[in-house]
């Protein structure tokens, strides 16, 4: 952590002249399976990382919002809550400010705040660093102003902040994972009605590990390609007369693709979303029946679909998957929005070192920047820590 909860509180006092009313943390996430299904009303299965955004916060009653980050050089940013306007801010401050805007727009009396933030969630790695930032601020304000909102409600408001205020067309998964995940579990989430089921996911007890390989290739959801994929999915649903691609039964996929005729790009997007929803349900069944190792091939299928149908992989992500599998991994796939970011690798505990070495050597041989490899341990969702 770039700063502990104690040092975040100390830095807050240095910046603002008094101790914070509290300190909160919200995690990044890894998505085990279910990619680009969330904005199609489908199924996802993320779990929270131990990496968190931490916020020291105090209330204000004068309509002033002051923001500072340990991770972005610069002075305290001072904003006026009445003057917050969607898509007017292209800096990091848009994320916490957007949360304040969304809460106020929903009728909640947030009258200002002093905020100091620090995060260990790798930015641009497809691990939801922005969602962690949003959720930690939302939880702090919920507690301080006594708003009484539940985790899923905070997630909805944070999604609105990112969609409308920041201008990024993200789905609901990242914010819900950060707000609602539980330690030692993956979250089986139906993004249509936000119903949730915590699925036990303790790989260490079964002699396995899940590695995250951050390729260090950066991406931005608010730019171009993500939005194009989402628009293509919406077009597919409209052409099929459905509210969302979630409504296409897996058993009727071939017939649906035929109905789309020569809309080849839309056909690929539809095929990915429908088969990916089915993969999420398969993984849930396997985990609940104790067949954890059997999820490996499902992860590989998911990567192939993202690479070939959704077309959002990149050479670095493909190299991670191919190299890890060749070195003995049980399964691997890209995770996150695509065009960079991270891959996940399911390995036997005894194979961690060999797989890690193989991936690092493959990147060196290809002339890529050295990847960051770490173990993903299913961790707790957002909470007050001080």
C-alpha distance (Angstrom), angle and dihedral (degrees) to the residues before:
residue distance angle dihedral
X1 . . .
X2 3.79 . .
X3 3.81 86.5 .
X4 3.81 131.2 9.2
X5 3.80 120.3 -129.2
X6 3.79 87.4 -100.6
X7 3.78 95.2 50.9
X8 3.82 90.9 44.5
X9 3.79 87.7 56.1
X10 3.81 91.3 47.1
X11 3.80 92.2 49.8
X12 3.81 89.9 48.2
X13 3.81 89.6 55.8
X14 3.80 90.8 49.1
X15 3.79 91.0 51.1
X16 3.78 100.7 41.6
X17 3.80 105.3 24.1
X18 3.79 99.8 -117.3
X19 3.81 138.8 59.8
X20 3.83 117.5 -87.1
X21 3.78 120.0 -106.5
X22 3.80 88.5 -124.0
X23 3.79 148.4 -26.1
X24 3.81 124.8 -120.6
X25 3.82 135.5 -174.2
X26 3.81 132.8 -155.5
X27 3.82 124.6 -177.3
X28 3.75 136.0 -131.1
X29 3.78 116.0 -125.0
X30 3.76 144.5 -136.5
X31 3.77 118.2 -146.2
X32 3.79 109.8 -136.8
X33 3.81 93.3 -167.3
X34 3.80 137.3 -20.3
X35 3.80 109.9 75.2
X36 3.82 122.9 -174.1
X37 3.80 89.6 -4.0
X38 3.80 96.8 105.7
X39 3.80 97.4 76.9
X40 3.81 87.6 45.8
X41 3.84 91.7 61.5
X42 3.80 89.1 -107.4
X43 3.80 139.9 130.3
X44 3.79 128.4 -72.0
X45 3.80 134.9 176.8
X46 3.80 114.2 -158.1
X47 3.77 130.5 157.8
X48 3.78 130.4 -158.3
X49 3.80 123.3 -104.6
X50 3.80 125.8 -138.4
X51 3.82 86.3 -119.4
X52 3.81 110.0 98.5
X53 3.75 147.4 179.3
X54 3.82 108.8 -126.4
X55 3.80 123.8 -158.5
X56 3.78 131.2 -168.9
X57 3.80 107.5 -160.6
X58 3.80 142.5 177.1
X59 3.78 129.8 -177.4
X60 3.78 125.2 -111.3
X61 3.80 126.6 -164.5
X62 3.82 99.0 -162.5
X63 3.82 100.4 78.1
X64 3.81 93.6 -105.7
X65 3.81 122.3 131.8
X66 3.80 115.2 -164.1
X67 3.80 118.4 -171.3
X68 3.79 133.1 -173.7
X69 3.81 132.9 170.7
X70 3.79 128.7 -159.5
X71 3.80 87.7 -153.1
X72 3.82 100.7 53.3
X73 3.82 117.4 58.8
X74 3.76 114.3 -124.9
X75 3.79 146.0 78.2
X76 3.79 127.9 -69.4
X77 3.81 110.6 -67.2
X78 3.80 113.6 -135.0
X79 3.81 120.0 -157.0
X80 3.81 136.0 169.7
X81 3.80 114.7 -124.9
X82 3.82 93.0 -145.4
X83 3.81 90.1 54.9
X84 3.83 98.4 52.1
X85 3.82 108.7 127.4
X86 3.84 125.1 -176.5
X87 3.81 115.9 -103.3
X88 3.81 92.7 3.8
X89 3.82 93.6 113.9
X90 3.81 123.4 61.6
X91 3.81 95.5 177.6
X92 3.81 131.1 91.7
X93 3.79 87.9 -93.4
X94 3.81 89.7 73.9
X95 3.81 90.2 78.6
X96 3.82 99.7 57.8
X97 3.81 92.0 32.8
X98 3.80 89.5 51.3
X99 3.80 89.6 55.9
X100 3.80 90.8 53.9
X101 3.81 89.7 47.7
X102 3.82 92.3 49.4
X103 3.80 93.1 48.3
X104 3.80 92.3 49.4
X105 3.81 92.7 44.5
X106 3.81 87.9 54.2
X107 3.80 89.4 56.0
X108 3.79 101.0 -99.0
X109 3.79 116.1 141.7
X110 3.81 101.9 -124.9
X111 3.80 104.6 162.0
X112 3.80 100.3 -177.6
X113 3.78 140.4 -64.0
X114 3.78 146.8 -152.4
X115 3.82 111.3 -126.6
X116 3.80 134.9 -176.0
X117 3.81 117.2 -175.4
X118 3.80 137.2 -168.7
X119 3.80 127.8 173.6
X120 3.79 140.5 -169.2
X121 3.82 94.0 -173.1
X122 3.84 105.2 113.3
X123 3.81 108.0 -114.3
X124 3.80 117.1 -128.7
X125 3.81 92.6 11.4
X126 3.80 96.7 110.8
X127 3.82 91.1 -107.3
X128 3.82 98.1 116.3
X129 3.78 101.1 -104.3
X130 3.81 90.1 159.7
X131 3.82 93.4 50.6
X132 3.81 90.4 50.9
X133 3.80 89.1 52.6
X134 3.80 92.0 49.8
X135 3.79 96.2 44.8
X136 3.80 96.1 47.9
X137 3.81 90.7 53.1
X138 3.81 92.0 44.8
X139 3.82 92.7 50.4
X140 3.79 92.3 47.8
X141 3.80 92.5 50.4
X142 3.81 91.2 44.0
X143 3.81 89.9 55.6
X144 3.80 97.8 40.2
X145 3.80 96.0 46.6
X146 3.81 94.5 38.1
X147 3.79 93.9 -124.3
X148 3.82 94.7 157.3
X149 3.81 95.1 -142.5
X150 3.81 120.5 156.7
X151 3.80 125.0 -132.4
X152 3.79 96.0 -97.1
X153 3.80 90.7 48.7
X154 3.79 91.4 52.1
X155 3.80 88.4 49.3
X156 3.81 91.1 54.3
X157 3.78 91.9 50.8
X158 3.80 91.7 47.3
X159 3.81 90.5 50.8
X160 3.81 89.0 51.6
X161 3.79 89.6 50.1
X162 3.79 91.0 54.3
X163 3.82 95.6 40.8
X164 3.81 98.2 45.9
X165 3.80 108.4 18.7
X166 3.82 99.7 35.9
X167 3.80 94.0 28.8
X168 3.82 99.5 -130.6
X169 3.85 115.5 135.0
X170 3.81 96.3 -138.9
X171 3.79 125.3 155.9
X172 3.80 127.0 -124.6
X173 3.81 99.7 -96.8
X174 3.80 102.0 88.8
X175 3.78 96.8 50.3
X176 3.82 93.1 43.2
X177 3.80 91.8 50.1
X178 3.80 91.6 50.8
X179 3.80 92.6 46.8
X180 3.81 101.7 38.6
X181 3.83 113.6 25.6
X182 3.81 120.6 117.1
X183 3.78 129.7 -145.5
X184 3.82 113.9 -93.7
X185 3.80 93.5 15.8
X186 3.79 142.6 90.5
X187 3.79 116.7 -137.2
X188 3.81 116.1 -122.4
X189 3.79 100.5 -157.2
X190 3.80 129.8 -175.5
X191 3.79 100.9 -153.6
X192 3.80 92.9 -161.0
X193 3.80 97.6 65.0
X194 3.83 98.7 8.0
X195 3.80 91.4 -122.9
X196 3.79 109.3 160.6
X197 3.76 139.9 -159.3
X198 3.79 124.0 -172.1
X199 3.83 108.0 -137.4
X200 3.83 116.2 -160.8
X201 3.80 108.6 -115.0
X202 3.80 111.4 174.2
X203 3.79 105.1 152.1
X204 3.80 95.0 169.4
X205 3.81 90.5 62.5
X206 3.81 88.6 57.8
X207 3.80 96.5 45.0
X208 3.80 96.8 -102.9
X209 3.79 137.9 113.0
X210 3.80 135.0 -158.6
X211 3.79 113.2 -141.1
X212 3.78 125.6 -160.1
X213 3.80 114.5 -148.5
X214 3.79 110.9 -162.5
X215 3.81 104.6 -159.1
X216 3.82 89.9 -163.1
X217 3.80 88.0 -130.6
X218 3.80 104.2 134.6
X219 3.76 127.9 -140.4
X220 3.80 137.6 177.4
X221 3.79 122.2 -143.8
X222 3.78 92.3 -157.1
X223 3.78 91.7 64.1
X224 3.76 126.7 85.6
X225 3.75 114.7 -78.8
X226 3.81 99.4 56.0
X227 3.79 89.9 52.2
X228 3.80 91.4 48.1
X229 3.80 91.3 55.0
X230 3.78 91.9 48.8
X231 3.81 92.1 48.9
X232 3.81 89.9 49.0
X233 3.80 91.3 52.8
X234 3.80 90.7 49.6
X235 3.79 89.5 50.2
X236 3.81 90.3 51.4
X237 3.79 92.2 51.7
X238 3.80 91.0 48.4
X239 3.81 93.0 49.4
X240 3.81 89.2 50.7
X241 3.80 92.5 47.3
X242 3.80 92.5 -118.1
X243 3.79 130.6 134.5
X244 3.82 88.5 -132.8
X245 3.80 138.7 -12.4
X246 3.81 87.4 -101.4
X247 3.82 85.5 78.3
X248 3.83 94.4 63.8
X249 3.85 106.4 97.7
X250 3.80 112.8 -132.9
X251 3.80 89.3 -128.1
X252 3.80 90.5 57.7
X253 3.80 97.0 46.7
X254 3.81 96.2 108.0
X255 3.80 91.7 51.7
X256 3.80 90.6 47.9
X257 3.81 91.6 51.2
X258 3.79 90.1 51.2
X259 3.80 90.1 53.5
X260 3.80 89.4 55.6
X261 3.81 89.7 62.5
X262 3.79 114.8 -176.2
X263 3.83 95.3 -4.9
X264 3.81 88.6 114.8
X265 3.79 98.3 168.2
X266 3.80 91.8 48.4
X267 3.81 90.2 46.6
X268 3.81 90.6 57.1
X269 3.79 92.7 49.5
X270 3.80 92.5 48.2
X271 3.81 91.9 48.4
X272 3.79 91.7 53.0
X273 3.80 96.0 48.4
X274 3.81 95.7 46.5
X275 3.81 94.4 46.1
X276 3.81 91.9 43.0
X277 3.80 92.0 55.3
X278 3.81 87.5 52.6
X279 3.81 90.4 49.9
X280 3.80 91.1 55.0
X281 3.79 90.7 53.6
X282 3.82 90.4 47.8
X283 3.81 91.8 52.6
X284 3.81 91.3 49.7
X285 3.79 91.0 52.4
X286 3.81 92.3 47.4
X287 3.79 94.1 49.3
X288 3.78 93.2 46.1
X289 3.81 90.7 50.6
X290 3.81 92.7 49.1
X291 3.82 95.4 -110.8
X292 3.78 94.4 126.7
X293 3.80 97.5 150.6
X294 3.79 89.5 56.3
X295 3.80 91.3 68.7
X296 3.83 89.1 73.2
X297 3.82 96.4 82.8
X298 3.83 89.9 45.6
X299 3.80 89.6 57.5
X300 3.81 89.7 51.5
X301 3.81 91.1 50.6
X302 3.79 88.6 51.7
X303 3.79 92.1 53.6
X304 3.79 92.4 50.1
X305 3.80 89.9 51.8
X306 3.80 92.7 49.7
X307 3.80 90.9 46.6
X308 3.80 99.7 44.1
X309 3.80 106.4 25.9
X310 3.80 105.1 26.0
X311 3.82 91.3 31.1
X312 3.80 97.0 -151.3
X313 3.80 101.5 123.6
X314 3.79 124.6 100.3
X315 3.83 135.9 -154.5
X316 3.81 93.0 -92.7
X317 3.82 93.7 52.4
X318 3.81 92.3 45.6
X319 3.80 89.9 49.9
X320 3.81 91.5 53.6
X321 3.80 92.1 51.5
X322 3.80 96.8 43.3
X323 3.82 94.3 44.5
X324 3.80 94.9 45.2
X325 3.80 92.7 50.5
X326 3.80 91.4 47.6
X327 3.82 89.0 51.4
X328 3.80 92.4 55.0
X329 3.82 105.7 -88.0
X330 3.81 116.5 156.7
X331 3.78 92.3 -135.8
X332 3.80 143.3 -22.5
X333 3.78 141.0 -174.7
X334 3.78 142.7 160.9
X335 3.80 114.3 -93.0
X336 3.77 130.7 -157.7
X337 3.77 133.1 24.3
X338 3.80 96.6 -32.9
X339 3.82 138.5 -131.4
X340 3.79 88.8 96.1
X341 3.76 132.9 -24.3
X342 3.78 121.8 102.1
X343 3.79 144.7 -25.0
X344 3.79 127.5 -153.3
X345 3.79 123.6 -136.8
X346 3.82 125.0 -163.4
X347 3.80 110.2 -151.2
X348 3.76 142.0 166.6
X349 3.79 109.5 -104.1
X350 3.82 90.7 -116.1
X351 3.83 90.8 56.2
X352 3.81 99.5 51.9
X353 3.80 96.0 98.2
X354 3.81 95.1 44.0
X355 3.81 94.4 47.7
X356 3.80 92.3 45.4
X357 3.81 91.4 50.1
X358 3.80 92.3 47.5
X359 3.81 92.2 52.6
X360 3.81 93.1 46.5
X361 3.81 91.8 49.2
X362 3.81 92.1 46.9
X363 3.81 90.6 53.1
X364 3.80 91.3 49.1
X365 3.79 91.6 49.2
X366 3.82 90.9 50.2
X367 3.80 92.1 49.6
X368 3.82 92.9 -116.0
X369 3.79 124.2 143.7
X370 3.80 112.5 -90.4
X371 3.83 109.6 -88.5
X372 3.79 124.3 -128.2
X373 3.81 111.5 -123.4
X374 3.81 124.0 -169.2
X375 3.78 139.2 153.1
X376 3.80 117.7 -99.5
X377 3.80 110.8 -139.8
X378 3.85 115.8 -173.0
X379 3.78 102.7 -113.1
X380 3.80 143.0 179.1
X381 3.78 124.5 -70.1
X382 3.80 127.1 -125.9
X383 3.80 116.4 -36.3
X384 3.77 145.0 153.7
X385 3.81 110.5 -96.3
X386 3.82 102.4 179.6
